[in-house]
């Protein structure tokens, strides 16, 4: 039985990914910072697949990252998939007005934690004879977006790290890819992102949603299930020849 670690998976994109992998037979290690919500997510996933554990941890803390990996090995004996999904929102500031502590927090959570999770998991992927690393990127890494410099810088770093890891790990049968979602206005992080940017642009959140939807080529937003299905595809044998890529799952908000 293969095992997947999904960070930031008590809600939203991460939870959808965990449910999808659990339904495909993966043992899942889910993670979040809010104990109550994490336990609810764990119970929901166990209705699909009993092989699930929840680890309360903050991926911005080095020791917490190691606790996730240790728990996965102790519970299931192996690690085959790492999905780096945990993120924070630091939009709404111009570069001139950006508080340094906000910048540091975004880089720490959105980039540094991805590096540290990969660093901790790679030996176990090699030990398993191969595996998958899937990083959840951000649209701001591809499309210039005012008032999102920290998020854009961190997510651009994730894409560069993805390509570098793919080059390093291909000979070990480990693929490394990134997924670029568009906008999920119904998730907690999506609502927060929209509220902060709307305020910076001096428009209402509803106006922001309509304007963003209009910019998609398909005139709609991708669903959480579509994102999760893409992760499952990359984890399958069909996705074995795909590595070093940044896949746009955003209904055409980004096209390169």
DRENPA-3360 file (N, C-alpha, C; in nm, 2 decimals, always signed):
BEGIN
1 = XXXXXXXX = +0.08/-0.12/+0.00/+0.00/+0.00/+0.00/+0.09/+0.12/+0.00 ~ +0.07/+0.21/-0.10/+0.15/+0.33/-0.11/+0.09/+0.44/-0.01 ~ +0.18/+0.53/+0.03/+0.15/+0.63/+0.13/+0.18/+0.77/+0.08 ~ +0.08/+0.86/+0.10/+0.09/+1.00/+0.06/+0.09/+1.09/+0.17 ~ +0.18/+1.19/+0.18/+0.17/+1.30/+0.27/+0.11/+1.42/+0.20 ~ +0.01/+1.48/+0.25/-0.05/+1.60/+0.19/-0.05/+1.71/+0.30 ~ +0.03/+1.81/+0.28/+0.03/+1.92/+0.38/-0.08/+2.02/+0.36 ~ -0.12/+2.08/+0.46/-0.23/+2.18/+0.45/-0.36/+2.11/+0.40;
9 = XXXXXXXX = -0.40/+2.00/+0.46/-0.50/+1.91/+0.40/-0.63/+1.90/+0.49 ~ -0.65/+1.99/+0.58/-0.77/+1.98/+0.66/-0.89/+2.05/+0.60 ~ -0.87/+2.12/+0.48/-0.98/+2.19/+0.41/-0.93/+2.22/+0.27 ~ -1.02/+2.27/+0.19/-0.99/+2.32/+0.06/-0.92/+2.22/-0.03 ~ -0.82/+2.27/-0.11/-0.75/+2.19/-0.21/-0.69/+2.07/-0.15 ~ -0.62/+2.09/-0.04/-0.55/+1.97/+0.03/-0.64/+1.86/+0.07 ~ -0.76/+1.90/+0.12/-0.86/+1.80/+0.17/-0.91/+1.73/+0.05 ~ -0.94/+1.80/-0.06/-0.99/+1.74/-0.18/-0.89/+1.64/-0.24;
17 = XXXXXXXX = -0.76/+1.67/-0.23/-0.65/+1.58/-0.28/-0.64/+1.46/-0.19 ~ -0.65/+1.48/-0.06/-0.64/+1.37/+0.03/-0.76/+1.27/+0.01 ~ -0.88/+1.32/-0.01/-0.99/+1.23/-0.03/-0.97/+1.16/-0.16 ~ -0.92/+1.22/-0.27/-0.91/+1.16/-0.40/-0.80/+1.05/-0.39 ~ -0.69/+1.07/-0.32/-0.59/+0.97/-0.31/-0.63/+0.86/-0.22 ~ -0.71/+0.89/-0.11/-0.76/+0.78/-0.03/-0.86/+0.69/-0.10 ~ -0.94/+0.75/-0.19/-1.03/+0.67/-0.27/-0.96/+0.58/-0.37 ~ -0.84/+0.62/-0.41/-0.76/+0.54/-0.50/-0.67/+0.44/-0.43;
25 = XXXXXXXX = -0.69/+0.43/-0.29/-0.62/+0.32/-0.22/-0.49/+0.37/-0.15 ~ -0.46/+0.49/-0.15/-0.34/+0.54/-0.08/-0.37/+0.56/+0.07 ~ -0.27/+0.52/+0.15/-0.27/+0.56/+0.29/-0.24/+0.71/+0.29 ~ -0.31/+0.78/+0.37/-0.29/+0.93/+0.37/-0.25/+0.98/+0.50 ~ -0.15/+1.07/+0.50/-0.11/+1.14/+0.62/-0.15/+1.29/+0.59 ~ -0.25/+1.34/+0.67/-0.30/+1.47/+0.65/-0.24/+1.56/+0.76 ~ -0.24/+1.69/+0.73/-0.18/+1.78/+0.82/-0.25/+1.92/+0.82 ~ -0.25/+1.98/+0.93/-0.30/+2.12/+0.95/-0.26/+2.17/+1.08;
33 = XXXXXXXX = -0.30/+2.30/+1.11/-0.26/+2.36/+1.23/-0.38/+2.37/+1.33 ~ -0.50/+2.36/+1.28/-0.62/+2.37/+1.37/-0.67/+2.23/+1.40 ~ -0.65/+2.19/+1.53/-0.68/+2.06/+1.58/-0.82/+2.01/+1.55 ~ -0.92/+2.09/+1.58/-1.06/+2.04/+1.56/-1.09/+2.01/+1.41 ~ -1.05/+2.11/+1.33/-1.08/+2.09/+1.19/-1.00/+1.97/+1.13 ~ -0.88/+1.95/+1.18/-0.80/+1.84/+1.13/-0.86/+1.71/+1.17 ~ -0.92/+1.70/+1.29/-0.98/+1.57/+1.33/-1.11/+1.54/+1.25 ~ -1.18/+1.65/+1.22/-1.30/+1.63/+1.14/-1.26/+1.58/+1.00;
41 = XXXXXXXX = -1.16/+1.64/+0.94/-1.11/+1.59/+0.81/-1.06/+1.45/+0.81 ~ -0.99/+1.41/+0.92/-0.95/+1.27/+0.93/-1.06/+1.18/+0.94 ~ -1.17/+1.21/+1.01/-1.28/+1.12/+1.02/-1.35/+1.11/+0.88 ~ -1.36/+1.22/+0.81/-1.42/+1.21/+0.68/-1.35/+1.12/+0.58 ~ -1.21/+1.14/+0.59/-1.13/+1.05/+0.50/-1.14/+0.91/+0.54 ~ -1.14/+0.88/+0.66/-1.15/+0.74/+0.71/-1.28/+0.67/+0.67 ~ -1.38/+0.75/+0.63/-1.50/+0.69/+0.58/-1.48/+0.63/+0.44 ~ -1.38/+0.69/+0.37/-1.34/+0.64/+0.24/-1.23/+0.53/+0.25;
49 = XXXXXXXX = -1.14/+0.55/+0.34/-1.02/+0.46/+0.35/-0.97/+0.47/+0.49 ~ -0.97/+0.37/+0.57/-0.94/+0.37/+0.71/-0.79/+0.40/+0.73 ~ -0.71/+0.39/+0.63/-0.57/+0.41/+0.64/-0.54/+0.56/+0.63 ~ -0.56/+0.63/+0.73/-0.54/+0.78/+0.74/-0.50/+0.82/+0.88 ~ -0.40/+0.90/+0.89/-0.37/+0.96/+1.02/-0.36/+1.11/+1.00 ~ -0.38/+1.18/+1.10/-0.37/+1.33/+1.10/-0.26/+1.37/+1.20 ~ -0.18/+1.46/+1.15/-0.07/+1.51/+1.23/-0.08/+1.67/+1.24 ~ -0.11/+1.71/+1.36/-0.11/+1.86/+1.38/+0.03/+1.91/+1.38;
57 = XXXXXXXX = +0.06/+2.00/+1.28/+0.19/+2.05/+1.27/+0.19/+2.18/+1.19 ~ +0.29/+2.26/+1.21/+0.30/+2.39/+1.14/+0.43/+2.38/+1.05 ~ +0.40/+2.38/+0.92/+0.52/+2.35/+0.83/+0.62/+2.47/+0.83 ~ +0.59/+2.57/+0.90/+0.69/+2.68/+0.91/+0.79/+2.65/+1.02 ~ +0.77/+2.55/+1.09/+0.85/+2.51/+1.21/+0.93/+2.38/+1.17 ~ +1.06/+2.39/+1.17/+1.14/+2.27/+1.13/+1.11/+2.14/+1.20 ~ +1.10/+2.15/+1.33/+1.07/+2.03/+1.41/+0.93/+1.97/+1.37 ~ +0.84/+2.05/+1.34/+0.71/+2.00/+1.30/+0.71/+1.92/+1.17;
65 = XXXXXXXX = +0.79/+1.97/+1.08/+0.81/+1.90/+0.95/+0.86/+1.76/+0.97 ~ +0.96/+1.75/+1.06/+1.01/+1.61/+1.08/+0.91/+1.52/+1.15 ~ +0.82/+1.58/+1.23/+0.72/+1.50/+1.30/+0.62/+1.45/+1.20 ~ +0.59/+1.52/+1.09/+0.50/+1.46/+0.99/+0.56/+1.34/+0.93 ~ +0.69/+1.35/+0.89/+0.76/+1.24/+0.82/+0.77/+1.12/+0.91 ~ +0.81/+1.15/+1.04/+0.82/+1.04/+1.13/+0.69/+0.97/+1.15 ~ +0.58/+1.04/+1.17/+0.45/+0.98/+1.19/+0.41/+0.89/+1.07 ~ +0.44/+0.94/+0.95/+0.41/+0.86/+0.83/+0.48/+0.73/+0.82;
73 = XXXXXXXX = +0.61/+0.73/+0.85/+0.69/+0.61/+0.85/+0.65/+0.52/+0.96 ~ +0.62/+0.57/+1.08/+0.58/+0.48/+1.19/+0.44/+0.42/+1.16 ~ +0.35/+0.49/+1.10/+0.22/+0.44/+1.08/+0.21/+0.34/+0.96 ~ +0.28/+0.37/+0.85/+0.27/+0.30/+0.73/+0.39/+0.24/+0.67 ~ +0.51/+0.27/+0.73/+0.63/+0.20/+0.69/+0.70/+0.25/+0.56 ~ +0.63/+0.34/+0.49/+0.69/+0.39/+0.37/+0.63/+0.53/+0.33 ~ +0.70/+0.60/+0.24/+0.64/+0.72/+0.18/+0.66/+0.72/+0.03 ~ +0.56/+0.74/-0.04/+0.56/+0.73/-0.19/+0.53/+0.86/-0.26;
81 = XXXXXXXX = +0.45/+0.94/-0.19/+0.40/+1.07/-0.25/+0.41/+1.18/-0.15 ~ +0.45/+1.29/-0.19/+0.45/+1.42/-0.11/+0.38/+1.52/-0.19 ~ +0.27/+1.58/-0.14/+0.20/+1.69/-0.20/+0.22/+1.81/-0.10 ~ +0.29/+1.91/-0.15/+0.31/+2.03/-0.08/+0.21/+2.13/-0.11 ~ +0.11/+2.14/-0.02/-0.01/+2.23/-0.05/-0.02/+2.34/+0.06 ~ +0.04/+2.32/+0.18/+0.02/+2.42/+0.28/+0.07/+2.56/+0.23 ~ -0.01/+2.66/+0.26/+0.03/+2.80/+0.22/-0.04/+2.90/+0.31 ~ +0.01/+3.02/+0.30/-0.05/+3.14/+0.37/-0.07/+3.25/+0.27;
89 = XXXXXXXX = -0.15/+3.35/+0.31/-0.18/+3.45/+0.22/-0.11/+3.58/+0.26 ~ -0.04/+3.64/+0.17/+0.03/+3.77/+0.21/+0.01/+3.88/+0.10 ~ -0.11/+3.88/+0.04/-0.14/+3.97/-0.06/-0.20/+4.10/+0.00 ~ -0.21/+4.20/-0.09/-0.28/+4.32/-0.04/-0.19/+4.44/-0.02 ~ -0.06/+4.42/-0.03/+0.04/+4.52/-0.01/+0.12/+4.55/-0.13 ~ +0.15/+4.68/-0.16/+0.25/+4.71/-0.26/+0.39/+4.67/-0.20 ~ +0.49/+4.67/-0.29/+0.62/+4.64/-0.24/+0.67/+4.75/-0.15 ~ +0.63/+4.87/-0.18/+0.67/+4.98/-0.09/+0.61/+4.97/+0.05;
97 = XXXXXXXX = +0.49/+4.92/+0.06/+0.42/+4.91/+0.18/+0.43/+4.78/+0.25 ~ +0.49/+4.68/+0.19/+0.49/+4.55/+0.24/+0.57/+4.54/+0.38 ~ +0.50/+4.50/+0.49/+0.57/+4.48/+0.61/+0.67/+4.36/+0.60 ~ +0.79/+4.38/+0.65/+0.90/+4.28/+0.63/+0.85/+4.15/+0.70 ~ +0.78/+4.16/+0.81/+0.74/+4.04/+0.88/+0.64/+3.96/+0.80 ~ +0.55/+4.03/+0.72/+0.46/+3.96/+0.63/+0.54/+3.89/+0.52 ~ +0.63/+3.96/+0.46/+0.71/+3.90/+0.35/+0.78/+3.78/+0.41 ~ +0.84/+3.79/+0.52/+0.92/+3.67/+0.58/+0.83/+3.55/+0.61;
105 = XXXXXXXX = +0.71/+3.58/+0.66/+0.61/+3.47/+0.68/+0.57/+3.40/+0.56 ~ +0.54/+3.48/+0.45/+0.50/+3.42/+0.32/+0.61/+3.33/+0.27 ~ +0.73/+3.38/+0.27/+0.85/+3.30/+0.22/+0.87/+3.18/+0.30 ~ +0.85/+3.19/+0.43/+0.88/+3.08/+0.52/+0.77/+2.97/+0.50 ~ +0.65/+3.01/+0.48/+0.54/+2.90/+0.47/+0.53/+2.86/+0.33 ~ +0.53/+2.95/+0.23/+0.51/+2.91/+0.09/+0.62/+2.86/+0.01 ~ +0.75/+2.88/+0.06/+0.86/+2.84/-0.01/+0.96/+2.75/+0.07 ~ +1.00/+2.81/+0.19/+1.09/+2.74/+0.27/+1.04/+2.60/+0.32;
113 = XXXXXXXX = +0.91/+2.60/+0.35/+0.85/+2.47/+0.40/+0.85/+2.37/+0.29 ~ +0.83/+2.41/+0.17/+0.84/+2.32/+0.05/+0.97/+2.25/+0.04 ~ +1.08/+2.34/+0.05/+1.21/+2.29/+0.05/+1.24/+2.19/+0.16 ~ +1.20/+2.23/+0.28/+1.22/+2.14/+0.40/+1.15/+2.01/+0.39 ~ +1.02/+2.02/+0.35/+0.94/+1.89/+0.33/+1.01/+1.80/+0.23 ~ +1.05/+1.86/+0.12/+1.12/+1.78/+0.02/+1.25/+1.72/+0.07 ~ +1.32/+1.80/+0.14/+1.45/+1.75/+0.19/+1.43/+1.63/+0.29 ~ +1.32/+1.64/+0.37/+1.30/+1.54/+0.47/+1.24/+1.41/+0.40;
121 = XXXXXXXX = +1.17/+1.42/+0.29/+1.10/+1.31/+0.23/+1.18/+1.24/+0.13 ~ +1.27/+1.31/+0.06/+1.35/+1.25/-0.05/+1.41/+1.12/-0.01 ~ +1.48/+1.11/+0.10/+1.55/+0.98/+0.13/+1.45/+0.86/+0.14 ~ +1.33/+0.89/+0.18/+1.22/+0.78/+0.19/+1.17/+0.75/+0.05 ~ +1.16/+0.84/-0.04/+1.12/+0.81/-0.18/+1.22/+0.73/-0.25 ~ +1.35/+0.76/-0.22/+1.46/+0.68/-0.28/+1.45/+0.53/-0.22 ~ +1.43/+0.53/-0.10/+1.42/+0.39/-0.03/+1.30/+0.31/-0.09 ~ +1.19/+0.38/-0.13/+1.08/+0.31/-0.18/+1.10/+0.27/-0.33;
129 = XXXXXXXX = +1.21/+0.31/-0.39/+1.23/+0.28/-0.53/+1.18/+0.38/-0.62 ~ +1.13/+0.49/-0.57/+1.07/+0.60/-0.66/+0.95/+0.66/-0.59 ~ +0.90/+0.76/-0.66/+0.78/+0.83/-0.60/+0.75/+0.95/-0.67 ~ +0.66/+1.03/-0.61/+0.61/+1.16/-0.67/+0.62/+1.27/-0.57 ~ +0.66/+1.39/-0.62/+0.65/+1.51/-0.54/+0.56/+1.60/-0.63 ~ +0.46/+1.65/-0.57/+0.37/+1.75/-0.64/+0.35/+1.87/-0.55 ~ +0.40/+1.98/-0.61/+0.39/+2.11/-0.54/+0.28/+2.19/-0.60 ~ +0.20/+2.25/-0.50/+0.08/+2.33/-0.55/+0.14/+2.47/-0.56;
137 = XXXXXXXX = +0.14/+2.52/-0.68/+0.20/+2.65/-0.70/+0.09/+2.76/-0.70 ~ +0.12/+2.87/-0.76/+0.02/+2.99/-0.75/+0.03/+3.06/-0.88 ~ -0.09/+3.12/-0.92/-0.10/+3.19/-1.05/-0.01/+3.31/-1.05 ~ +0.01/+3.37/-0.94/+0.10/+3.49/-0.93/+0.24/+3.47/-0.97 ~ +0.28/+3.34/-0.98/+0.42/+3.31/-1.02/+0.43/+3.32/-1.17 ~ +0.31/+3.32/-1.24/+0.31/+3.32/-1.39/+0.26/+3.45/-1.44 ~ +0.15/+3.50/-1.38/+0.08/+3.62/-1.43/+0.11/+3.74/-1.33 ~ +0.17/+3.85/-1.38/+0.20/+3.96/-1.29/+0.07/+4.01/-1.22;
145 = XXXXXXXX = +0.08/+4.02/-1.09/-0.04/+4.06/-1.01/+0.01/+4.17/-0.91 ~ -0.04/+4.29/-0.92/-0.01/+4.39/-0.82/-0.05/+4.35/-0.68 ~ +0.02/+4.40/-0.59/-0.01/+4.37/-0.44/+0.01/+4.23/-0.40 ~ +0.09/+4.15/-0.48/+0.11/+4.01/-0.44/+0.26/+3.97/-0.46 ~ +0.35/+4.07/-0.42/+0.49/+4.04/-0.45/+0.55/+3.92/-0.37 ~ +0.51/+3.91/-0.24/+0.56/+3.80/-0.16/+0.51/+3.67/-0.21 ~ +0.38/+3.66/-0.24/+0.32/+3.54/-0.29/+0.38/+3.50/-0.42 ~ +0.40/+3.60/-0.51/+0.45/+3.57/-0.64/+0.60/+3.52/-0.63;
153 = XXXXXXXX = +0.67/+3.59/-0.54/+0.82/+3.55/-0.53/+0.83/+3.41/-0.47 ~ +0.75/+3.38/-0.37/+0.75/+3.24/-0.31/+0.71/+3.14/-0.41 ~ +0.60/+3.16/-0.48/+0.55/+3.06/-0.57/+0.64/+3.04/-0.69 ~ +0.70/+3.15/-0.74/+0.80/+3.14/-0.85/+0.92/+3.06/-0.80 ~ +0.96/+3.07/-0.67/+1.06/+2.99/-0.62/+1.02/+2.84/-0.61 ~ +0.90/+2.82/-0.59/+0.85/+2.68/-0.58/+0.86/+2.62/-0.72 ~ +0.83/+2.69/-0.83/+0.84/+2.64/-0.96/+0.98/+2.61/-1.00 ~ +1.07/+2.70/-0.96/+1.22/+2.68/-0.99/+1.27/+2.56/-0.91;
161 = XXXXXXXX = +1.23/+2.55/-0.78/+1.26/+2.43/-0.70/+1.21/+2.30/-0.76 ~ +1.09/+2.31/-0.82/+1.03/+2.19/-0.88/+1.12/+2.14/-1.00 ~ +1.16/+2.23/-1.08/+1.25/+2.19/-1.20/+1.38/+2.14/-1.15 ~ +1.44/+2.21/-1.05/+1.57/+2.16/-1.00/+1.56/+2.02/-0.94 ~ +1.46/+2.00/-0.86/+1.44/+1.86/-0.80/+1.41/+1.76/-0.91 ~ +1.34/+1.79/-1.01/+1.32/+1.70/-1.12/+1.45/+1.66/-1.18 ~ +1.54/+1.75/-1.20/+1.67/+1.72/-1.26/+1.75/+1.64/-1.17 ~ +1.74/+1.66/-1.04/+1.82/+1.58/-0.94/+1.77/+1.44/-0.92;
169 = XXXXXXXX = +1.64/+1.42/-0.93/+1.57/+1.30/-0.88/+1.53/+1.21/-0.99 ~ +1.53/+1.25/-1.11/+1.48/+1.16/-1.22/+1.55/+1.03/-1.22 ~ +1.68/+1.02/-1.20/+1.75/+0.89/-1.20/+1.71/+0.80/-1.09 ~ +1.64/+0.85/-0.99/+1.59/+0.77/-0.88/+1.44/+0.73/-0.90 ~ +1.39/+0.76/-1.02/+1.25/+0.72/-1.05/+1.15/+0.81/-0.97 ~ +1.19/+0.93/-0.94/+1.11/+1.02/-0.86/+1.07/+1.14/-0.96 ~ +0.94/+1.16/-0.98/+0.90/+1.27/-1.06/+0.86/+1.39/-0.97 ~ +0.88/+1.51/-1.02/+0.85/+1.63/-0.95/+0.78/+1.72/-1.04;
177 = XXXXXXXX = +0.66/+1.76/-1.00/+0.58/+1.85/-1.09/+0.51/+1.95/-1.00 ~ +0.46/+2.06/-1.06/+0.38/+2.16/-0.99/+0.25/+2.17/-1.06 ~ +0.15/+2.21/-0.98/+0.02/+2.24/-1.04/-0.01/+2.38/-1.01 ~ -0.07/+2.45/-1.11/-0.10/+2.59/-1.09/-0.25/+2.61/-1.09 ~ -0.32/+2.61/-0.98/-0.46/+2.63/-0.98/-0.49/+2.78/-1.01 ~ -0.62/+2.81/-1.03/-0.66/+2.94/-1.06/-0.71/+3.01/-0.93 ~ -0.84/+3.00/-0.92/-0.91/+3.07/-0.81/-1.02/+2.98/-0.76 ~ -1.03/+2.97/-0.63/-1.13/+2.89/-0.56/-1.20/+2.98/-0.46;
185 = XXXXXXXX = -1.30/+3.06/-0.50/-1.36/+3.16/-0.42/-1.44/+3.10/-0.30 ~ -1.47/+2.97/-0.30/-1.55/+2.91/-0.19/-1.46/+2.85/-0.08 ~ -1.33/+2.85/-0.10/-1.24/+2.80/+0.01/-1.20/+2.91/+0.10 ~ -1.16/+2.87/+0.22/-1.12/+2.98/+0.32/-1.01/+3.06/+0.27 ~ -0.90/+3.00/+0.21/-0.79/+3.07/+0.17/-0.82/+3.15/+0.04 ~ -0.91/+3.10/-0.04/-0.96/+3.17/-0.16/-1.03/+3.30/-0.12 ~ -1.12/+3.29/-0.02/-1.20/+3.40/+0.02/-1.10/+3.51/+0.08 ~ -1.01/+3.47/+0.16/-0.91/+3.56/+0.22/-0.83/+3.63/+0.12;
193 = XXXXXXXX = -0.78/+3.55/+0.02/-0.70/+3.61/-0.09/-0.79/+3.71/-0.16 ~ -0.91/+3.68/-0.19/-1.00/+3.77/-0.27/-1.03/+3.90/-0.19 ~ -1.06/+3.88/-0.06/-1.09/+4.00/+0.02/-0.97/+4.10/+0.03 ~ -0.85/+4.04/+0.05/-0.74/+4.13/+0.06/-0.70/+4.20/-0.07 ~ -0.71/+4.13/-0.18/-0.68/+4.19/-0.31/-0.79/+4.29/-0.35 ~ -0.92/+4.26/-0.32/-1.03/+4.35/-0.35/-1.01/+4.48/-0.28 ~ -0.97/+4.47/-0.16/-0.95/+4.60/-0.08/-0.84/+4.68/-0.14 ~ -0.73/+4.61/-0.18/-0.62/+4.68/-0.24/-0.65/+4.75/-0.38;
201 = XXXXXXXX = -0.74/+4.68/-0.45/-0.79/+4.73/-0.58/-0.91/+4.83/-0.57 ~ -0.96/+4.84/-0.44/-1.07/+4.92/-0.42/-1.20/+4.88/-0.50 ~ -1.22/+4.75/-0.50/-1.35/+4.69/-0.56/-1.41/+4.60/-0.45 ~ -1.53/+4.56/-0.48/-1.59/+4.47/-0.39/-1.55/+4.32/-0.42 ~ -1.55/+4.23/-0.32/-1.51/+4.09/-0.34/-1.60/+4.03/-0.46 ~ -1.72/+4.06/-0.46/-1.81/+4.01/-0.57/-1.76/+4.06/-0.71 ~ -1.73/+4.19/-0.72/-1.68/+4.24/-0.84/-1.55/+4.17/-0.88 ~ -1.46/+4.15/-0.78/-1.33/+4.08/-0.81/-1.35/+3.94/-0.87;
209 = XXXXXXXX = -1.45/+3.87/-0.81/-1.48/+3.73/-0.86/-1.53/+3.73/-1.00 ~ -1.62/+3.83/-1.03/-1.67/+3.83/-1.17/-1.56/+3.87/-1.27 ~ -1.48/+3.96/-1.23/-1.37/+4.01/-1.32/-1.27/+3.89/-1.34 ~ -1.24/+3.82/-1.24/-1.14/+3.71/-1.25/-1.20/+3.60/-1.34 ~ -1.33/+3.56/-1.31/-1.40/+3.46/-1.40/-1.40/+3.50/-1.54 ~ -1.42/+3.63/-1.57/-1.43/+3.68/-1.71/-1.29/+3.66/-1.78 ~ -1.18/+3.66/-1.70/-1.05/+3.65/-1.76/-1.01/+3.50/-1.79 ~ -1.09/+3.41/-1.74/-1.06/+3.27/-1.77/-1.10/+3.24/-1.92;
217 = XXXXXXXX = -1.03/+3.16/-1.99/-1.07/+3.13/-2.12/-1.20/+3.05/-2.13 ~ -1.23/+2.97/-2.02/-1.35/+2.89/-2.02/-1.47/+2.95/-1.95 ~ -1.44/+3.07/-1.90/-1.55/+3.15/-1.83/-1.60/+3.08/-1.71 ~ -1.52/+3.01/-1.64/-1.55/+2.94/-1.51/-1.43/+2.92/-1.44 ~ -1.44/+2.88/-1.31/-1.33/+2.84/-1.23/-1.32/+2.69/-1.22 ~ -1.20/+2.64/-1.21/-1.18/+2.50/-1.20/-1.24/+2.45/-1.06 ~ -1.27/+2.32/-1.06/-1.33/+2.27/-0.93/-1.22/+2.21/-0.85 ~ -1.24/+2.19/-0.72/-1.14/+2.12/-0.64/-1.12/+1.98/-0.69;
225 = XXXXXXXX = -1.23/+1.92/-0.73/-1.21/+1.78/-0.78/-1.13/+1.77/-0.91 ~ -1.13/+1.87/-0.99/-1.04/+1.87/-1.11/-0.90/+1.89/-1.07 ~ -0.87/+1.96/-0.97/-0.73/+1.97/-0.92/-0.69/+1.84/-0.86 ~ -0.77/+1.78/-0.78/-0.74/+1.65/-0.72/-0.72/+1.54/-0.82 ~ -0.80/+1.54/-0.92/-0.79/+1.44/-1.03/-0.65/+1.45/-1.10 ~ -0.61/+1.58/-1.11/-0.48/+1.60/-1.18/-0.36/+1.54/-1.09 ~ -0.38/+1.56/-0.96/-0.28/+1.50/-0.87/-0.28/+1.35/-0.88 ~ -0.39/+1.29/-0.88/-0.40/+1.15/-0.89/-0.34/+1.10/-1.03;
233 = XXXXXXXX = -0.37/+1.17/-1.13/-0.31/+1.14/-1.26/-0.16/+1.14/-1.26 ~ -0.10/+1.24/-1.19/+0.05/+1.25/-1.18/+0.10/+1.14/-1.10 ~ +0.02/+1.09/-1.00/+0.07/+0.98/-0.92/+0.05/+0.84/-0.98 ~ -0.02/+0.84/-1.09/-0.05/+0.71/-1.16/+0.07/+0.67/-1.25 ~ +0.07/+0.55/-1.30/+0.17/+0.50/-1.40/+0.16/+0.58/-1.53 ~ +0.04/+0.63/-1.56/+0.03/+0.71/-1.68/+0.11/+0.84/-1.67 ~ +0.13/+0.89/-1.55/+0.21/+1.02/-1.53/+0.36/+1.00/-1.51 ~ +0.40/+0.88/-1.53/+0.54/+0.85/-1.49/+0.64/+0.92/-1.58;
241 = XXXXXXXX = +0.61/+0.96/-1.71/+0.70/+1.03/-1.79/+0.69/+1.18/-1.78 ~ +0.61/+1.23/-1.69/+0.59/+1.37/-1.68/+0.67/+1.42/-1.55 ~ +0.77/+1.50/-1.58/+0.85/+1.56/-1.46/+0.90/+1.69/-1.50 ~ +0.92/+1.78/-1.40/+0.98/+1.91/-1.42/+0.88/+2.01/-1.48 ~ +0.75/+1.97/-1.47/+0.65/+2.05/-1.54/+0.56/+2.14/-1.44 ~ +0.51/+2.24/-1.49/+0.41/+2.32/-1.41/+0.28/+2.32/-1.49 ~ +0.18/+2.24/-1.44/+0.06/+2.22/-1.51/-0.05/+2.32/-1.47 ~ -0.10/+2.39/-1.57/-0.21/+2.49/-1.54/-0.34/+2.42/-1.53;
249 = XXXXXXXX = -0.40/+2.42/-1.41/-0.53/+2.37/-1.39/-0.62/+2.48/-1.35 ~ -0.64/+2.58/-1.44/-0.70/+2.70/-1.40/-0.79/+2.76/-1.51 ~ -0.84/+2.67/-1.59/-0.94/+2.71/-1.70/-0.89/+2.83/-1.78 ~ -0.76/+2.83/-1.80/-0.70/+2.93/-1.89/-0.66/+3.06/-1.84 ~ -0.66/+3.07/-1.70/-0.61/+3.20/-1.64/-0.46/+3.22/-1.67 ~ -0.39/+3.11/-1.69/-0.25/+3.11/-1.73/-0.24/+3.01/-1.85 ~ -0.16/+3.04/-1.95/-0.16/+2.96/-2.07/-0.02/+2.92/-2.11 ~ +0.08/+2.94/-2.02/+0.22/+2.89/-2.05/+0.28/+2.83/-1.92;
% end
